[in-house]
Amino acid sequence: MTTLDVNGRRYRIDQPGDTPLLWVLRERLGLTGTKYGCGTGLCGACTVHVQGEARLACITPISSVDRQPITTIEGIAGRPGDALMEAWIEHGVSQCGYCQPGQLMTAAALLAKNRQPTDAEIERAMSPVLCRCGTYGRIRAAIHDAAAQLRRGA
C-alpha cells in the first residue's frame, strides 16, 4: 500500500511499488492532464512536481514518492502557475498542446527557485521537455514575462 499526496489530497493506492506514478495519476486518480509521451523519460510530457522539484512521472515508481507532496498540472494554480499560464496565452505558446503540461510544470519549478532566469538557465531547465511544434522561442519569452510579473508581485 502506497500513500500519495496529490494536489493536497491523500490517496491510499494498492498497486505494486514499481508502478509508474504516471499510470496511477491517469488511470487510478483520473488526473489526465499529465501526459504520456514516450514512457522512457525522454520527452518530459509527464512532468509533475514532487516536493517542488520537476520529476518525470513515467519513470518515477510510486514507492519512491510515498507520502511526498505531488503536484500535477491540475493543481498548479497560484504563483507562479497563474503567471505562466497568462504568459503562455499572451505569447501563443501552445500549438498542438501535447507537451504543455510538462512545459508549464518545468517552468513553474524553475520560477519557484529563480525569479530572474537567464536565457541559458531557461534552456537548461527546459531542455528535458520536447516541443514537437518547435515553439521554444515563445516558451522562453513567456517564461521571461512570467518571471517579470512575479518580480513585480503581480
Legacy VTK file of the C-alpha trace (Angstrom):
# vtk DataFile Version 3.0
C-alpha trace
ASCII
DATASET POLYDATA
POINTS 154 float
0.000 0.000 0.000
1.358 3.405 -1.007
0.101 6.766 0.229
0.168 9.505 -2.377
-0.393 13.170 -1.512
-1.531 14.657 -4.825
-2.663 18.262 -5.208
-3.380 18.474 -1.500
-5.419 15.258 -1.305
-4.291 11.968 0.178
-4.846 8.653 -1.620
-4.127 5.093 -0.489
-3.031 3.125 -3.546
-2.942 -0.661 -3.639
-0.522 -1.141 -6.538
2.954 -2.664 -6.766
5.616 -0.173 -5.670
7.291 -0.215 -9.071
4.127 1.061 -10.809
4.969 4.319 -12.601
3.408 7.369 -10.989
2.055 8.425 -14.394
-0.256 5.419 -14.620
-1.600 5.888 -11.119
-2.263 9.584 -11.774
-4.028 8.942 -15.068
-5.723 5.578 -14.585
-6.467 5.421 -10.858
-6.910 9.095 -9.945
-8.320 10.389 -13.250
-5.754 13.205 -13.469
-5.255 13.056 -17.221
-3.542 16.435 -17.601
-0.210 14.705 -17.057
0.506 13.276 -20.495
2.081 10.050 -21.666
4.629 10.846 -24.332
7.413 8.295 -24.504
7.302 6.217 -21.324
11.094 6.305 -21.018
11.798 9.728 -19.522
12.966 11.288 -22.782
10.234 13.785 -23.701
9.084 15.469 -20.467
5.357 15.476 -21.285
4.692 13.694 -17.976
6.454 16.222 -15.720
4.977 16.721 -12.258
6.362 18.249 -9.068
7.482 16.091 -6.175
8.311 18.257 -3.181
8.519 21.202 -5.585
11.038 19.533 -7.900
10.220 18.664 -11.513
10.057 14.874 -11.936
9.182 12.607 -14.848
6.132 10.625 -13.783
6.610 7.908 -16.408
9.842 6.700 -14.771
9.022 7.521 -11.140
7.887 4.435 -9.200
5.141 5.189 -6.713
7.191 3.656 -3.898
9.724 6.491 -4.312
7.127 9.211 -3.701
5.229 7.643 -0.793
3.870 10.441 1.453
5.649 13.194 -0.507
3.691 16.175 -1.824
2.983 15.763 -5.545
1.554 18.488 -7.762
0.155 17.835 -11.221
-0.894 20.360 -13.870
-4.402 20.222 -12.354
-3.001 21.544 -9.071
-0.675 24.270 -10.329
-2.976 27.237 -9.616
-1.412 30.127 -7.731
2.018 31.623 -8.132
3.950 31.003 -10.368
1.454 28.821 -12.252
-1.041 31.612 -12.902
1.681 33.963 -14.173
2.944 31.264 -16.519
-0.499 30.428 -17.864
-1.164 34.115 -18.590
2.187 34.456 -20.363
1.585 31.213 -22.290
-1.656 32.636 -23.677
-0.183 36.078 -24.377
2.696 34.571 -26.373
0.574 31.959 -28.154
2.877 29.195 -26.942
0.511 26.270 -27.404
0.061 24.783 -30.817
-0.722 21.074 -30.572
-0.660 21.458 -26.788
0.545 17.961 -26.017
3.767 18.970 -24.250
2.257 21.965 -22.490
1.594 20.346 -19.100
5.237 19.254 -18.975
6.442 22.650 -20.193
4.363 24.530 -17.608
5.330 22.225 -14.737
9.018 22.501 -15.604
8.825 26.287 -15.968
6.959 26.589 -12.652
9.674 24.604 -10.866
12.300 26.906 -12.397
10.496 30.117 -11.397
9.834 28.858 -7.888
13.612 28.904 -7.408
14.745 31.638 -9.791
12.618 34.713 -10.483
15.154 36.167 -12.916
16.446 33.319 -15.097
18.779 33.986 -18.000
18.176 32.503 -21.434
20.823 29.874 -20.670
19.154 28.959 -17.360
15.776 28.673 -19.061
17.186 26.491 -21.823
18.972 24.259 -19.317
15.868 23.872 -17.128
13.507 23.337 -20.054
15.724 21.003 -22.102
14.146 17.772 -20.777
10.779 18.752 -22.284
10.461 18.328 -26.034
8.118 20.526 -28.056
7.122 18.801 -31.260
5.861 22.109 -32.694
9.128 23.943 -32.006
7.754 26.895 -30.021
10.906 27.158 -27.916
11.351 30.890 -28.580
7.805 31.618 -27.435
8.270 29.394 -24.385
11.420 31.302 -23.396
9.696 34.679 -23.914
6.690 33.564 -21.864
8.945 32.422 -19.012
10.734 35.795 -19.032
7.382 37.619 -18.922
6.038 35.418 -16.132
9.265 35.965 -14.165
8.929 39.735 -14.578
5.324 39.567 -13.401
6.382 37.580 -10.334
9.167 40.058 -9.541
6.636 42.911 -9.682
4.469 40.975 -7.247
1.544 40.923 -9.638
LINES 1 155
154 0 1 2 3 4 5 6 7 8 9 10 11 12 13 14 15 16 17 18 19 20 21 22 23 24 25 26 27 28 29 30 31 32 33 34 35 36 37 38 39 40 41 42 43 44 45 46 47 48 49 50 51 52 53 54 55 56 57 58 59 60 61 62 63 64 65 66 67 68 69 70 71 72 73 74 75 76 77 78 79 80 81 82 83 84 85 86 87 88 89 90 91 92 93 94 95 96 97 98 99 100 101 102 103 104 105 106 107 108 109 110 111 112 113 114 115 116 117 118 119 120 121 122 123 124 125 126 127 128 129 130 131 132 133 134 135 136 137 138 139 140 141 142 143 144 145 146 147 148 149 150 151 152 153
